[in-house]
Amino acid sequence: MVGSSAMVGWIDNQGRAYIKQYYLSNQTSSGVKVDEGKLLTTDVPSAAVLYGDNIYLVFQVKFPLHIARQSVILAFSKISPNKFHLAEHDDKTTLSFDFSSGDSVSTYYPYQLKRNHGAFAIFGWGVLVPLGAIAARYLRHKDPLWYYLHVLVQFLGYIIGFAGVVSGIALYNRTYSNFTTHRSLGISVLALGSLQVIAFFLHPNKDSQVRKCWNQYHHWLGRICIFLAAINIVLGIELSDTNISWKVIYGAIISVMIISTTFLEVMMCTKLPKEGTCNGGLQMPTHHPNS
């Protein structure tokens, strides 16, 4: 956590033990400063001891005020520091330590929350939102069915995707995972999706002079949103270090959508050449009922 202090111990390749205090001034490697920090150590020598497969850190700190209970973050890395520069940790957990009794209560990693975050994001942004776009493009001969399907599926996808973002924020607040790119893409997808919802309520009449501009705005914003969502889902699966089943499931979803969309696109271009529906790439419908 930014602004916190950490006691770090390790055994180098020559078997020498080190224990150092670090100050985490920011989330960059240069912001992790060795031999700095706010922990007040006593005159009791600190030590790092290797016993079997375990490494033990021994140090004593003092506090200006009495503390009954304190939360502590425990993290480890498989890579030893290089010239006292720390590598990113591989895993972490937290515990609540009771100084009055010496007892500690472990706070386990919120795996269920992480699974919920992934499931909501995949089903909302990765399945329903693309299906809503597919319905708008390839079912327009079923007027007005395509429009109602498009709106219903897109809204449902947005709501479930929004739940994925909320669970992602809750997960970040629990784990403080430093996945800046994944978090930034998630915020971008939510912003684009929200703009699409706003655009729905502000769409101009089909006879309006700005309707053509609105169509381009609506279509391209939707494509960018779907594209970024797919990238972020893949990135999230990679970062989660989960089992292979998540990759297989989403890979199958993407494959089915690509194959189905390609087939539908070929069929539409073959059957409706006179309407110019294949010109300009993925041109979605420009009208809907009562507009």
Buried (B, 14 or more C-beta within 10 A) or exposed (E): EEEBBBBBBBBEEEEEBBBBBBBBBEEEEEEBBBEEBEBEBEEEEBEBEEEEEEBEBEBEBEEEEEEEEEEEBEBEBEEEBEEBEBEEBEEBBBBEBEEEEEEEEEBEBBEEBBBBBBBBBBBBBBBBBBBBBBBBBBBBEEEEEBBEBBBEBBBBBBBBBBBBBBBBBBBBEBBBBEBEEBBEBBBBBBEBBEBBBEBBEEBBEBEEEEBEEBBEBBBEBBBEBBEBBBBBBBBBBEEBEBEEEBEEEBEEBBEEBEEEBEEBBEEBEEEEEEEEBBEEEEBBBBEBEEE
